Amino acid sequence: MALMITDDCTNCDACVEPCPNEAISMGEMIYVIDAFKCTECVGHEEEPQCQLVCPADCIEAHPEFPETPDELQAKYETLQA
């Protein structure tokens, strides 16, 4: 499942650099995660790096993009091709 940043985002920039897929960028008001690039760090790390560094604890599962670990792995492989 791709992740999303909630309205609790404080625009601290902490999540941008650790994202291995460059899926995080500044939106109109807060940072946003491109669900088509987000693999929850599958293929790179054991757990989502953005969630680890977020001081506002505002990154959660995106309800519109349910994905299994196998689907996240396939997305990772496609992004790396």
N, C-alpha and C positions, 0 to 999 in steps of 0.2 A: 504494500500500500504506500503510495506516495505520501509525503508529509506536507503540512501546511503551517503557515505562521498565523497566529491569531491576532486580534486587535490589541492584545496586551503587549505587543512588540514595542520596545523602547528605542528602536533604530540605533542600537549600540554597535553594529557592524560585526559583532563577534562570530556570527554564523557564516559569513560570506567566505572567508579564506579557507576554513577547514572542509568546505564542500568539495569533494573530489570530482564531481560532475559539473561544476560551475552552474548549478541549478538555481542558485539564490541570487536575486538582484533586487534593486530598489524599485518598489512599486510607486503608486501615486502618493500614498501616505506612510506605508510601512514596507518592510522587506517582504518579498514573495518568493515562493518556491515553484519552479516550473515542474509540474507533475510528470511531464513527459521526459524529463532528465533525472528526476529523483529516483534513486534505487534504494533509499534508506542506507546508503553506503555498502550495500551488498556488492561483493566483488572487490571492495577496497578495505573495509574495516568490519569489525565484529558488531558494532552498533552505530547508529546515526551520529556522526560527529557534531552536527549542528545542535542536536539536543544536549549533548554533553557540555557544550560551551555556552549555551543560552542562559544568561543570568535571570531573565524574566520567565523562564520555563513556559514559553508560549509556542512551542512547536509540537504539533500533535498529528495524528493520523488524519489524512484527508478522506472524508467520508465518501467522496465521489470517485475515488480511485482505489477500490479494493484490489490488492494484488497478493498472490501467494509468494512465498520465497522463490519458487521456481520461476514465476513470472518476473520477479525482480532480477533474478540472475540472467534471464533471457534479455531483459531490457539493458542490463549492464553490458552484456556481450555485444548487443547491437550498437550501443553507444561507443564501444571501444573499437569497433570494426572500421 
